[in-house]
């Protein structure tokens, strides 16, 4: 999965490199989650906490024992 971000006033999405690479606080950005090939949006734009919560849910069920 690929996590992308952009400032709320910008239009272009960038791949997320980590919190320490951001110029401003996390609340000034929008985030979204894509599949590896970047063809499907898994989580629409939203705040960091919401997107990361869904990311962890997907990872949990992907690796859950059957």
C-alpha positions in Angstrom: 0.0 0.0 0.0 1.1 3.5 -0.7 0.4 6.4 1.6 0.2 9.8 -0.1 -0.2 13.4 1.3 -0.8 16.9 0.2 -1.3 20.3 1.8 -5.0 21.0 2.0 -4.6 24.0 -0.4 -2.6 22.1 -3.0 -3.8 19.7 -5.7 -0.8 17.4 -6.3 -0.4 14.3 -4.2 3.1 13.2 -3.1 4.3 9.9 -1.6 4.6 10.0 2.1 8.2 9.7 3.4 7.5 10.1 7.2 6.4 12.7 9.7 9.9 14.2 10.1 9.9 15.2 6.3 6.8 17.3 6.6 7.2 21.1 6.9 4.0 21.7 8.9 2.0 19.8 11.4 0.1 16.7 10.3 -3.3 18.5 10.7 -2.5 20.8 7.8 -2.3 17.9 5.3 -4.7 15.5 3.7 -3.8 11.8 3.4 -5.0 8.9 1.3 -4.1 5.3 0.8 -3.6 3.5 -2.5 -2.8 0.0 -3.6 0.8 -0.9 -4.6 0.2 -0.2 -8.3 -1.5 3.1 -7.5 -4.5 2.1 -9.5 -7.1 1.9 -6.8 -7.9 4.3 -3.9 -8.3 2.2 -0.7 -9.0 5.2 1.6 -10.3 8.6 0.3 -8.6 11.7 1.5 -8.9 12.4 5.2 -6.9 13.2 8.4 -3.8 11.2 9.3 -5.4 9.3 12.2 -8.4 8.1 10.1 -6.2 6.9 7.2 -3.7 5.2 9.5 -6.5 3.4 11.4 -7.8 1.9 8.2 -4.3 1.0 7.1 -3.8 -1.0 10.3 -7.1 -2.7 9.9 -6.2 -3.8 6.3 -2.8 -5.0 7.5 -4.3 -7.0 10.4 -6.8 -8.8 8.2 -4.2 -9.4 5.5 -2.0 -11.3 8.0 -4.7 -12.8 10.2 -4.6 -16.6 10.5 -7.5 -18.4 9.0 
